[in-house]
Amino acid sequence: MEKINISHTDLEVSRINFGGNVFGWTLDEKQSFEILDAFVEAGFNFIDTADTYSWWVNGVGGQSETIIGKWIKARGNRDQIVLATKVGSETKEHPKDISKKHILKSVDESLQRLQTDHIDLYYTHFDDDITPVEETLSAYDEIIKAGKVRYIAASNISPERLIESFKVSKENNLPKYVALQPHYNLLERDDYETKYANIVEEYSLSVMTYFSLASGFLTGKYRTEDDLNKSVRGNSVKQYLNAKGLRIINALDIISEKYNTTPATVSLAWLMAQPHIAAPIVSATSQSQLQTLFDAPKLNLDAEDLEILAIANK
């Protein structure tokens, strides 16, 4: 199984990052254990979650971390897993918050749910745009020195605040972000490529993309409005049922037929072919979906494939 080092760290991760948002939402505890077992048995080791997953179920969250924690304890495999979680998200209970007080409280709650003494990669999930960057980074400094967190990363932060964080880190000898988790996929490219790619290049960040399959649209199962009823995510992909979206699906069909694989596998392979993309975040709720994930790192798209996808994206 090919693995890659997250920049500026000794964390060696598989090239697929399993998205734990499904745990406690579309998968119950037993089903979650089965999916996690299959994921690690196939040689993968990178799991992503957040303190608020799945808040949309009960308005609070914590279900995903709790299930992962129970699984890790039951399997006794913490040393085999690279575990990422997040802080700062908004729920019905509280607004976005990356203050020192909130971080120090939240990290302990996550550790308790995850039943571990450390988090490998801790993300600023959302920026509250209020807390001084130095306050947030000093909180991370404290929990890193306490051994609760190994490295920090960023997700939904503006380019300006992200750049400021690197400046403050350098000037004050505070921890710096080693990775970025942006919204990026074959269909939605502009925001990342125009606003963040240069920052990623300058600071040599590893990138773990979210919505890697555009909420499932890039699997190819949504081709008409009638298809929107196929899953709980159907309404999320309605926006992609347009000329551009269908051009990309057609291009994925051509390439997946060439390699006897699926549009989802091709979409993930395309992401992994892009600069600095370490491990796309993607979920699965069945063994067949897992196989789609497992096949992606094995697929090397050629120049012709990439050109077909580039033309479809215009």
Secondary structure by P-SEA (a helix, b strand, c coil): cbbbbccccccccccbbbbcccccccccaaaaaaaaaaaaaacccbbbbccccccccccccaaaaaaaaaaaaaaccccccccccccccccccccccccaaaaaaaaaaaaaaaccccccbbbcccccccccaaaaaaaaaaaaaaccccbbbbccccaaaaaaaaaaaaacccccccccccccccccccccccccaaaaaaabbbbbbcccccccccccccccccccccccccccccccccaaaaaaaaaaaaaaaaacccaaaaaaaaaaacccccbbbbbbccaaaaaaaaacccccccaaaaaaaaaaac
